[in-house]
Amino acid sequence: MNTIKELITDIDGEFRYDRCVMGLSNCSDDNPCPLHDHFKNIKKSILCDFMELTIDEICKNPDK
């Protein structure tokens, strides 16, 4: 079964979910953008969901 992360990788060739939400190239824990700390946990949560959620699960429960 393919996960959402695998699907994105198959289509885009890579999975880059560590990018800055403001589009800054040098955003990091050491050099954070103004939104870095707020979105850090949100991005981590979405990444975990994408690594676990399968396409089959979405097809079985399309209303969720």
C-alpha positions in Angstrom: 0.0 0.0 0.0 1.3 3.4 -0.9 1.3 6.2 1.6 0.6 9.8 0.7 4.3 10.5 1.1 5.1 7.8 -1.4 2.5 9.1 -3.8 4.0 12.6 -3.7 7.4 11.2 -4.2 6.2 9.2 -7.2 4.7 12.3 -8.8 7.2 15.0 -7.8 10.4 12.8 -7.6 11.1 14.1 -4.1 9.3 14.8 -0.8 10.4 18.2 0.6 8.3 19.1 3.6 11.1 20.8 5.4 10.9 24.0 3.5 10.3 27.4 5.2 6.6 28.4 5.2 7.6 31.9 4.2 9.8 30.6 1.3 13.1 31.7 2.9 16.1 29.6 1.8 18.1 29.9 5.1 15.3 29.3 7.7 16.3 26.8 10.4 16.2 26.3 14.1 19.4 28.4 14.4 18.1 31.1 12.0 14.3 31.0 12.2 11.9 33.1 10.2 9.1 34.8 12.1 6.7 31.8 11.6 9.3 29.0 12.1 8.4 28.1 15.7 4.7 28.3 15.1 4.7 26.0 12.0 7.5 23.6 13.2 5.1 21.3 15.0 2.3 21.6 12.4 4.7 20.5 9.6 6.0 17.6 11.8 2.4 16.5 12.4 1.5 16.6 8.7 4.7 14.7 7.8 3.9 12.0 10.3 0.3 11.7 8.8 1.6 11.6 5.3 4.0 8.8 6.2 1.2 6.7 7.8 -1.9 7.5 5.8 -2.4 5.2 2.8 -4.3 5.8 -0.4 -6.4 2.8 0.4 -7.5 4.3 3.7 -8.6 7.5 1.9 -10.6 5.5 -0.7 -12.4 3.6 2.1 -13.2 6.7 4.0 -13.6 9.6 1.5 -15.8 11.7 3.8 -13.1 12.0 6.5 
